[in-house]
Amino acid sequence: MDKQKEVKKSFFQKLKLAIFNLERYSEFALEKTSESLRYLICLVLLFSLIASVALTIAGSQFLQESKQILINDLPEFSIKDNQLSTTVNEPKTIQNTKDPDYGMVIDASESISDETLDSYQKKIGLHTVGMIFLKDRILVKSPMNQNQNEFVSYSYQDFLNALQLNELDTQSLHEKIEQIQPISLYSALFLTFLLYMFSTYFIATLFETLLLWVM
């Protein structure tokens, strides 16, 4: 009688059982291959959706914070012929120790000593995300870098090419920011996170399931 009840359990009942009763997760390995694959895809998709929503919310907060910085805190500037020029004579530092954690230095001096550059890197290197804008290049510290603790150098030409522009100044930057559609941006973020999380979780879970099946 108990076996008949177990057989009559629907696919979604089994899915719910695996989520809230992990002790019975091994039963998944006893299903038919097609049923097991369907079960695996749904389970991974569910966790990927939850993780993607959380990451999108965090990403949207970071983008909103970055937008306010670009509009309110950056000095008047222009980038032309692979060179940065600003209206301020002294280096400008912008830091935030809250979430998101970031820091940047803007110094368009014609020449900078190694000691000064090293001090910038030590100061901004304390943040998760950091940027140092110099006369002829940008130094970026990001979790996306191969070595998260090192700065990667980019020319302003690379930066402008990514934006499909020949030059950039304060007014054109503000116009670019205002043209961004939040819904489109957040949708793109969500889909990017979802594809990444699903592929990562699916491969990892499939590997663990195969090990469980072999054992």
Disulfide bonds with the S-S distance in Angstrom:
none
